[in-house]
Amino acid sequence: MLTDFFIGNLDVIYFIYGFAFLLLGIFLLWQYRFIEKSEYKLLKILWLLAFFGITHGIREFINMFEVVRGRTGFLIILTDAFLFISLLFLFLFGYHLINIKKKKPGIWFPSTILILFFTVQTYIKVNNLEYHVPWEISARYLLGFPGAILSAIGFILYYQSESEKLSKIKVKKYFIYAALFFGIYGILGGMIVPRSNFFPASMINVTWFNSLFGIPVQIFRTIFAVGIVWSIGHIMNIFNVEETSRRRRDEEKIRDQAALLDKAQDAIIVQDLENHIIYWNKSALRLYGFTEQEAIGKNISAILYTEESPALIEARKRVNEEGEWTGELHQVTKAGKKIIVESRWTLVHDSEGRPKSILIINTNVTEKKEFLKDIAEHKNIEEALRMFEIALEEAPDGVRILDMKGNIIYSNKATEKIFGFSSGELKGKHVSEISDDQTFSSDGIIQTIKKMGNWNGELIVKHKNGRVFPIWLSSSMIKDKNGEPVAIVAMSRDITDIKEKEKLQMQLLQADKLATIGQLASGVAHEINNPLGNVSLYAQMLLKKTEDEATRNKLNIINDEANRAAHIVKGLLDFARQSEPELVPLNINKEIDKVLNILKPQLMEIKVNTEFQYLPTIKGDPSQIGQVIINIISNSIQAITENGEILIKTSLKEDHIEINIIDNGCGIPEENLSKIFTPFYSTKKQGEGTGLGLAVIYGIIKRHNGSIYVKSEIGKGTTFTIKLPV
């Protein structure tokens, strides 16, 4: 009777079977789309597994259609074609997974399998078997079975080869599950074939299996297909963890480098390709007088130039053709003052190599130009020479004069500031002694100046304290009145800040990605919600139709897992929809009292002590701050086993208030402390949390310009410390 029931509901089995693999394929392709780079080589072959899932899922949907509408010759050919293609993808995935460490896996083995497949196909067809049987049996024996077994072995070997990195993510069990599910699925899907008149299909076949177990083999294939999808879904988390870590590092770099931009002495401007300003640092405000609000979005020509000068036209042409330009430009400030700047333009490209924006770094050289002009016009040569000497000493750039052998005979004050050596310490030294690459300085730069008359470029040099740093070196040869070379003048500028700024431009693309993380998370959650709703709905419908207890248990498992997944999706949406706080005057002590009243039922068996100091009101969002306190105390409640105590202390420091929430719970292992604010990281049992709670409160505190820390010791308890500005 149970067999008749399953056979009567094969259309439902095929639907679940097909849906599981189709969901696997779509999930892998969707994940693959947003992971541009990874240290894990598994990423390079996941497309094979994705196409296996999609094609095999479609094949099972066609089987479902056959059950409902009946078999036709066209449907038989179509199912065999999709079976062959899907199992070929599975075989190739397993083969490449086994050989993933090799740069170019050999093709002899897959080629032999394919030749054998068509040989067996021809042999079976010559023996006048049914038309569709040779394709299905050959595909299952020669592609499905070895492909699944290779995949099972491959997952075990891959984990072992990457165990140093993967052990930190704690996904070992999912690799084992994947290997187990693929191995069993290989037997069920590759060895249990339609009955035919040759061995082993004449003995080990679908009919034999059904009579032995009383349950169609499709039921077991479906169960292990769902297991494969589940385990692969957890394995894919390695890429999410990797991407989250990379984003966190990039965010920190952007914040640090953005601070450097505002400290730079040069005016730094970024314009789009239509000449509209998209970045304007504080030095640009000091130089031109326009605030960031006044400059952003404006056409740069409209506010800084009175006319389209030949130099400006040349700058735009050269930066578009060659990627960079350096020269002098005449500009005007907000007050109408005309200035001269030494301008350096760099073309910035996006991730696909297309021009995206132009970075402009401007140094005001107006006074320097006027000074040089005054010197040129000065009638008294001796006075001019004296003033020139003063200018050299006071010049912002380091100036050195060398003899033709490269020995330093003069250096100004700026040189001492750049290199740390006084003029007396440098005099007589060979220029290569303060270069990181001495051979290049002596054999490369000096010889080039002698041959070409000048050398300009970046150079890595050494400070007196041993630090190495980059400079921009402009050097040329000095000749006497007869045209004979007598000395070399070298002008140096420390470009450490500029190099840091250039590094920031490499992060601009990543900043664009970070700006869309919330939208992406929300979009993915909505896309997953719909199929999860359908799974739950169908499971509930089937529960109403069947009275078989075993089937109802399985359907209840499906429904519970779908609801659990929906709960995780809800957490993802909450994480994506974090909003800016609505700041109002706030008394922290009163807010903590409100939270304790709310949690009073949960705190009945826990001793709660408070030590509140007088605190001034601060600016904060009551709802969000309350959410933070509730979340931390709730975690403490869950961590406490017996004789529980929670101490909440507030205090006023110099420029901030401090909240300490201390419990005597089980504590957090030291190796987990650095991960607890990471989205989706949780130490709770499966199904008891989404891992988003602490990530959300971390974001709330950061948006309040505060900070949050945690200290913990196993067996003694945990302390959360929150600092908020006054």
KEVEXDO-913955 format. One record per residue (C-alpha): residue in one letter; x, y, z. Coordinates in steps of 0.2 Angstrom, whole numbers, plus 5000, padded with zeros to 4 digits. Example, Ala and Ser with C-alpha at 12.3 -4.5 7.8 and 13.67 -1.06 7.14 Angstrom:
REM residues 2
resn;east;north;up
a;5062;4978;5039
s;5068;4995;5036
//
This chain:
REM residues 726
resn;east;north;up
m;5000;5000;5000
l;5015;5012;5004
t;5022;5008;4987
d;5006;5012;4979
f;5005;5028;4988
f;5022;5034;4983
i;5019;5028;4965
g;5003;5038;4965
n;5012;5053;4970
l;5028;5052;4959
d;5023;5069;4952
v;5026;5077;4969
i;5042;5068;4971
y;5049;5073;4954
f;5044;5091;4958
i;5054;5091;4975
y;5068;5082;4966
g;5069;5094;4952
f;5066;5110;4962
a;5080;5105;4974
f;5093;5103;4960
l;5086;5119;4950
l;5088;5129;4966
l;5106;5123;4968
g;5110;5128;4950
i;5102;5145;4952
f;5110;5148;4969
l;5127;5144;4963
l;5126;5155;4947
w;5119;5169;4958
q;5133;5167;4970
y;5146;5166;4956
r;5140;5182;4949
f;5144;5192;4964
i;5161;5184;4968
e;5174;5192;4957
k;5189;5185;4965
s;5193;5172;4978
e;5208;5162;4985
y;5198;5146;4984
k;5201;5137;4968
l;5184;5129;4970
l;5176;5145;4963
k;5183;5141;4946
i;5173;5125;4943
l;5157;5129;4952
w;5149;5133;4936
l;5150;5115;4931
l;5140;5110;4946
a;5128;5124;4943
f;5124;5118;4926
f;5122;5101;4932
g;5109;5107;4945
i;5099;5117;4932
t;5099;5103;4918
h;5095;5089;4930
g;5081;5099;4938
i;5073;5102;4921
r;5075;5084;4917
e;5065;5079;4933
f;5052;5092;4929
i;5050;5084;4912
n;5048;5067;4921
m;5034;5075;4932
f;5026;5081;4916
e;5026;5063;4909
v;5018;5057;4925
v;5004;5069;4924
r;5002;5070;4904
g;5009;5053;4899
r;5025;5048;4889
t;5028;5053;4871
g;5042;5049;4859
f;5047;5068;4860
l;5047;5068;4879
i;5058;5052;4880
i;5071;5060;4868
l;5070;5076;4878
t;5073;5068;4895
d;5087;5057;4889
a;5096;5072;4881
f;5094;5082;4898
l;5100;5067;4908
f;5115;5065;4897
i;5120;5083;4897
s;5117;5085;4916
l;5127;5070;4921
l;5141;5075;4909
f;5142;5092;4919
l;5142;5082;4935
f;5156;5070;4928
l;5167;5085;4922
f;5164;5094;4939
g;5170;5078;4949
y;5185;5076;4937
h;5190;5094;4939
l;5188;5094;4958
i;5199;5079;4959
n;5212;5088;4949
i;5209;5105;4955
k;5227;5108;4961
k;5234;5104;4943
k;5235;5119;4931
k;5229;5109;4916
p;5221;5092;4921
g;5223;5079;4907
i;5209;5075;4895
w;5213;5056;4893
f;5201;5050;4907
p;5186;5060;4902
s;5189;5056;4883
t;5190;5038;4887
i;5174;5038;4897
l;5165;5047;4882
i;5172;5035;4869
l;5166;5020;4881
f;5149;5028;4882
f;5146;5029;4864
t;5153;5011;4862
v;5141;5004;4875
q;5127;5014;4867
t;5130;5007;4850
y;5132;4989;4857
i;5115;4990;4866
k;5106;4998;4851
v;5113;4984;4840
n;5105;4971;4852
n;5088;4979;4848
l;5084;4986;4866
e;5071;5000;4868
y;5076;5016;4861
h;5077;5026;4876
v;5086;5013;4888
p;5103;5013;4880
w;5105;5032;4883
e;5099;5032;4901
i;5108;5017;4906
s;5124;5022;4898
a;5123;5039;4905
r;5120;5033;4922
y;5134;5020;4922
l;5147;5029;4913
l;5144;5047;4918
g;5132;5048;4933
f;5140;5035;4944
p;5159;5040;4942
g;5154;5058;4942
a;5146;5057;4959
i;5160;5046;4966
l;5173;5058;4959
s;5164;5073;4967
a;5163;5064;4984
i;5181;5060;4984
g;5185;5077;4977
f;5176;5086;4992
i;5186;5077;5004
l;5203;5080;4995
y;5199;5098;4993
y;5195;5101;5011
q;5212;5092;5016
s;5221;5103;5004
e;5213;5119;5011
s;5211;5114;5029
e;5222;5128;5036
k;5210;5141;5029
l;5194;5131;5030
s;5196;5125;5048
k;5194;5143;5054
i;5177;5144;5046
k;5171;5127;5053
v;5164;5119;5038
k;5172;5102;5039
k;5156;5093;5043
y;5148;5101;5027
f;5162;5094;5016
i;5160;5077;5024
y;5141;5078;5022
a;5143;5083;5003
a;5155;5068;5000
l;5143;5056;5009
f;5127;5063;5000
f;5136;5063;4983
g;5143;5045;4986
i;5126;5038;4990
y;5117;5048;4976
g;5130;5041;4964
i;5125;5023;4969
l;5106;5027;4968
g;5107;5038;4953
g;5121;5029;4944
m;5119;5010;4947
i;5100;5009;4950
v;5095;5009;4931
p;5080;5004;4921
r;5079;4985;4919
s;5087;4978;4903
n;5093;4961;4896
f;5111;4963;4900
f;5121;4963;4916
p;5121;4972;4928
a;5105;4980;4922
s;5096;4964;4921
m;5098;4961;4940
i;5102;4978;4949
n;5088;4989;4942
v;5073;5000;4947
t;5061;4986;4948
w;5072;4976;4959
f;5075;4990;4971
n;5056;4994;4972
s;5052;4976;4976
l;5066;4975;4988
f;5062;4991;4998
g;5044;4994;4994
i;5048;5012;4991
p;5052;5019;4973
v;5071;5024;4971
q;5065;5041;4966
i;5061;5044;4985
f;5079;5041;4990
r;5086;5051;4976
t;5076;5065;4981
i;5081;5064;4999
f;5100;5064;4995
a;5097;5077;4982
v;5090;5089;4995
g;5105;5084;5006
i;5117;5089;4992
v;5109;5106;4990
w;5109;5108;5009
s;5128;5104;5011
i;5133;5114;4996
g;5123;5129;5002
h;5133;5129;5018
i;5150;5126;5009
m;5146;5141;4999
n;5147;5151;5015
i;5166;5151;5013
f;5165;5164;4999
n;5153;5175;5010
v;5165;5174;5025
e;5180;5178;5013
e;5171;5193;5005
t;5165;5200;5021
s;5183;5200;5028
r;5189;5208;5012
r;5176;5221;5013
r;5180;5225;5031
r;5199;5227;5026
d;5194;5238;5012
e;5183;5249;5022
e;5197;5252;5035
k;5209;5257;5021
i;5196;5269;5013
r;5193;5277;5030
d;5212;5279;5034
q;5216;5285;5017
a;5201;5297;5016
a;5208;5305;5032
l;5225;5307;5023
l;5217;5316;5009
d;5210;5329;5020
k;5227;5332;5029
a;5236;5334;5012
q;5243;5351;5008
d;5238;5350;4990
a;5221;5353;4983
i;5214;5336;4978
i;5199;5336;4966
v;5190;5321;4957
q;5180;5325;4942
d;5169;5314;4931
l;5171;5313;4912
e;5159;5327;4910
n;5170;5338;4920
h;5158;5338;4935
i;5167;5339;4952
i;5163;5323;4963
y;5177;5325;4977
w;5184;5341;4985
n;5196;5340;4999
k;5199;5353;5013
s;5215;5359;5005
a;5204;5363;4989
l;5193;5374;5001
r;5208;5383;5008
l;5215;5386;4990
y;5200;5391;4981
g;5187;5397;4994
f;5173;5386;4988
t;5166;5374;5001
e;5163;5356;4997
q;5144;5359;4996
e;5147;5373;4984
a;5159;5363;4973
i;5152;5346;4972
g;5142;5343;4956
k;5148;5359;4948
n;5157;5360;4931
i;5175;5363;4936
s;5177;5375;4921
a;5163;5386;4927
i;5171;5389;4944
l;5190;5388;4942
y;5193;5395;4924
t;5189;5411;4915
e;5192;5403;4898
e;5197;5387;4889
s;5215;5390;4889
p;5227;5380;4877
a;5235;5372;4892
l;5218;5366;4899
i;5213;5359;4882
e;5230;5350;4881
a;5227;5343;4898
r;5210;5335;4894
k;5217;5328;4878
r;5233;5321;4885
v;5224;5313;4900
n;5211;5305;4889
e;5224;5298;4877
e;5239;5294;4888
g;5231;5292;4905
e;5240;5307;4914
w;5246;5325;4912
t;5257;5337;4922
g;5259;5355;4919
e;5254;5373;4924
l;5237;5380;4924
h;5230;5398;4927
q;5215;5397;4938
v;5204;5409;4948
t;5198;5408;4966
k;5180;5412;4973
a;5186;5429;4978
g;5192;5432;4960
k;5211;5431;4963
k;5221;5424;4949
i;5233;5410;4954
i;5245;5398;4945
v;5245;5379;4950
e;5256;5365;4946
s;5243;5352;4941
r;5244;5333;4940
w;5230;5324;4931
t;5227;5305;4932
l;5214;5295;4923
v;5205;5283;4934
h;5197;5267;4927
d;5183;5255;4933
s;5185;5236;4936
e;5182;5233;4917
g;5196;5245;4912
r;5184;5259;4906
p;5188;5277;4910
k;5178;5282;4925
s;5185;5299;4933
i;5200;5310;4933
l;5210;5313;4949
i;5218;5331;4949
i;5231;5336;4962
n;5235;5355;4962
t;5249;5364;4970
n;5249;5383;4972
v;5265;5390;4964
t;5259;5408;4962
e;5271;5415;4974
k;5285;5405;4967
k;5281;5411;4950
e;5280;5429;4955
f;5296;5427;4965
l;5306;5420;4950
k;5298;5434;4939
d;5305;5447;4951
i;5322;5439;4951
a;5322;5439;4932
e;5318;5457;4932
h;5330;5462;4945
k;5343;5474;4939
n;5356;5470;4952
i;5363;5453;4948
e;5372;5451;4965
e;5356;5454;4974
a;5347;5442;4962
l;5359;5429;4966
r;5358;5432;4985
m;5339;5431;4984
f;5340;5415;4973
e;5351;5407;4987
i;5338;5412;4999
a;5324;5405;4988
l;5334;5388;4987
e;5335;5387;5006
e;5317;5391;5008
a;5310;5381;4994
p;5297;5368;4998
d;5306;5356;4987
g;5323;5348;4992
v;5337;5355;4980
r;5354;5346;4979
i;5368;5351;4968
l;5380;5336;4963
d;5396;5336;4954
m;5397;5325;4938
k;5402;5310;4948
g;5386;5311;4959
n;5394;5318;4975
i;5383;5330;4984
i;5391;5348;4985
y;5375;5357;4991
s;5358;5354;4999
n;5345;5366;5005
k;5334;5365;5021
a;5320;5356;5013
t;5332;5342;5009
e;5336;5340;5027
k;5318;5340;5031
i;5315;5326;5018
f;5330;5315;5021
g;5334;5319;5040
f;5352;5323;5035
s;5359;5341;5038
s;5368;5350;5024
g;5385;5346;5032
e;5381;5327;5034
l;5376;5326;5015
k;5390;5336;5008
g;5403;5324;5000
k;5391;5309;5001
h;5388;5300;4984
v;5369;5302;4980
s;5367;5283;4979
e;5371;5282;4998
i;5353;5288;5001
s;5345;5278;4988
d;5336;5261;4991
d;5343;5255;4975
q;5361;5261;4974
t;5366;5253;4958
f;5351;5261;4949
s;5355;5278;4956
s;5374;5277;4951
d;5373;5267;4935
g;5355;5272;4929
i;5350;5289;4934
i;5368;5298;4933
q;5372;5290;4917
t;5355;5295;4909
i;5358;5313;4914
k;5375;5313;4906
k;5368;5306;4890
m;5350;5314;4889
g;5353;5330;4900
n;5339;5326;4912
w;5330;5312;4922
n;5312;5313;4930
g;5303;5300;4939
e;5299;5291;4955
l;5313;5285;4966
i;5313;5275;4983
v;5326;5283;4995
k;5331;5281;5013
h;5329;5292;5028
k;5342;5295;5041
n;5332;5284;5053
g;5332;5270;5040
r;5314;5272;5034
v;5312;5270;5015
f;5299;5281;5006
p;5296;5288;4988
i;5301;5305;4981
w;5298;5313;4964
l;5315;5317;4957
s;5317;5330;4944
s;5336;5332;4939
s;5345;5340;4925
m;5363;5345;4919
i;5370;5362;4922
k;5382;5368;4908
d;5395;5382;4908
k;5395;5396;4895
n;5404;5385;4884
g;5391;5371;4885
e;5402;5359;4895
p;5393;5350;4909
v;5399;5356;4926
a;5386;5350;4939
i;5369;5341;4941
v;5354;5349;4950
a;5341;5337;4958
m;5325;5343;4965
s;5316;5331;4977
r;5298;5331;4983
d;5292;5318;4996
i;5277;5310;4988
t;5272;5298;5002
d;5255;5307;5004
i;5252;5307;4985
k;5255;5288;4984
e;5243;5285;4998
k;5230;5296;4988
e;5233;5286;4973
k;5230;5270;4982
l;5214;5277;4988
q;5209;5278;4970
m;5211;5260;4968
q;5198;5258;4982
l;5185;5269;4974
l;5178;5255;4964
q;5177;5245;4980
a;5168;5259;4988
d;5155;5259;4974
k;5152;5240;4978
l;5150;5244;4997
a;5137;5257;4994
t;5126;5244;4986
i;5128;5230;4999
g;5112;5235;5008
q;5102;5235;4991
l;5110;5218;4986
a;5106;5210;5003
s;5088;5216;5002
g;5086;5210;4984
v;5093;5193;4987
a;5082;5191;5003
h;5066;5195;4993
e;5071;5183;4979
i;5074;5169;4991
n;5058;5173;5001
n;5047;5169;4986
p;5053;5151;4983
l;5054;5148;5002
g;5035;5153;5003
n;5031;5141;4989
v;5041;5127;4997
s;5031;5130;5014
l;5015;5131;5005
y;5017;5115;4995
a;5023;5106;5011
q;5007;5112;5020
m;4996;5107;5006
l;5004;5089;5005
l;5002;5088;5024
k;4983;5090;5022
k;4982;5077;5008
t;4992;5063;5017
e;4989;5053;5033
d;5005;5042;5032
e;5014;5047;5048
a;5032;5044;5040
t;5027;5056;5025
r;5020;5068;5037
n;5036;5069;5047
k;5046;5072;5032
l;5034;5085;5026
n;5035;5093;5043
i;5054;5094;5042
i;5052;5102;5025
n;5040;5115;5032
d;5051;5118;5048
e;5067;5120;5037
a;5058;5132;5025
n;5052;5143;5040
r;5069;5143;5048
a;5076;5149;5031
a;5063;5162;5031
h;5068;5168;5048
i;5086;5169;5042
v;5080;5179;5027
k;5070;5191;5039
g;5087;5194;5048
l;5095;5198;5032
l;5082;5210;5028
d;5084;5218;5045
f;5102;5219;5043
a;5100;5227;5025
r;5088;5240;5031
q;5098;5248;5045
s;5094;5267;5045
e;5102;5282;5051
p;5098;5286;5069
e;5085;5300;5073
l;5095;5310;5086
v;5086;5317;5101
p;5091;5322;5119
l;5093;5305;5128
n;5096;5300;5147
i;5105;5283;5146
n;5101;5278;5164
k;5082;5280;5160
e;5084;5270;5144
i;5092;5256;5153
d;5078;5256;5167
k;5065;5255;5153
v;5074;5240;5145
l;5075;5231;5162
n;5056;5233;5164
i;5053;5226;5147
l;5064;5211;5151
k;5058;5208;5169
p;5049;5191;5165
q;5065;5184;5158
l;5076;5191;5173
m;5065;5182;5186
e;5079;5170;5191
i;5093;5181;5188
k;5100;5194;5200
v;5102;5211;5191
n;5112;5225;5200
t;5114;5243;5193
e;5128;5256;5197
f;5122;5272;5189
q;5133;5288;5190
y;5125;5304;5185
l;5126;5306;5167
p;5122;5322;5156
t;5110;5320;5142
i;5117;5314;5125
k;5111;5314;5107
g;5104;5297;5102
d;5090;5287;5095
p;5080;5279;5110
s;5074;5265;5099
q;5091;5260;5092
i;5100;5262;5109
g;5086;5252;5117
q;5088;5238;5104
v;5107;5238;5108
i;5104;5236;5127
i;5090;5222;5124
n;5101;5212;5113
i;5116;5212;5124
i;5106;5208;5140
s;5096;5194;5130
n;5113;5186;5125
s;5118;5187;5144
i;5102;5178;5149
q;5105;5164;5136
a;5123;5162;5142
i;5119;5161;5160
t;5116;5143;5167
e;5113;5145;5186
n;5116;5157;5200
g;5115;5171;5186
e;5120;5189;5190
i;5121;5204;5178
l;5129;5220;5183
i;5125;5236;5173
k;5137;5251;5176
t;5137;5268;5169
s;5150;5282;5171
l;5155;5298;5164
k;5173;5300;5156
e;5182;5315;5148
d;5172;5316;5132
h;5160;5301;5132
i;5149;5291;5143
e;5153;5272;5146
i;5141;5258;5148
n;5147;5241;5155
i;5136;5226;5155
i;5144;5211;5165
d;5137;5194;5167
n;5144;5178;5175
g;5138;5167;5160
c;5148;5153;5151
g;5159;5166;5142
i;5166;5166;5124
p;5181;5157;5118
e;5196;5169;5114
e;5197;5164;5096
n;5179;5169;5093
l;5180;5186;5101
s;5186;5194;5084
k;5171;5187;5075
i;5156;5190;5085
f;5152;5206;5076
t;5153;5198;5059
p;5137;5196;5050
f;5130;5178;5051
y;5143;5172;5063
s;5134;5163;5078
t;5140;5151;5091
k;5122;5146;5095
k;5115;5129;5090
q;5108;5128;5072
g;5091;5136;5071
e;5093;5146;5087
g;5100;5162;5079
t;5104;5170;5062
g;5121;5178;5068
l;5115;5196;5063
g;5111;5203;5081
l;5128;5209;5086
a;5132;5214;5068
v;5116;5226;5069
i;5121;5233;5086
y;5139;5236;5080
g;5132;5246;5066
i;5120;5256;5077
i;5134;5261;5089
k;5145;5266;5074
r;5132;5277;5067
h;5131;5285;5084
n;5149;5289;5082
g;5153;5277;5097
s;5162;5261;5099
i;5158;5244;5107
y;5171;5231;5114
v;5169;5214;5122
k;5180;5205;5135
s;5176;5187;5140
e;5184;5172;5149
i;5177;5155;5148
g;5168;5150;5164
k;5169;5167;5171
g;5158;5178;5160
t;5157;5192;5148
t;5159;5211;5148
f;5152;5222;5134
t;5158;5240;5135
i;5149;5254;5125
k;5156;5271;5123
l;5145;5286;5116
p;5151;5304;5114
v;5144;5317;5125
//
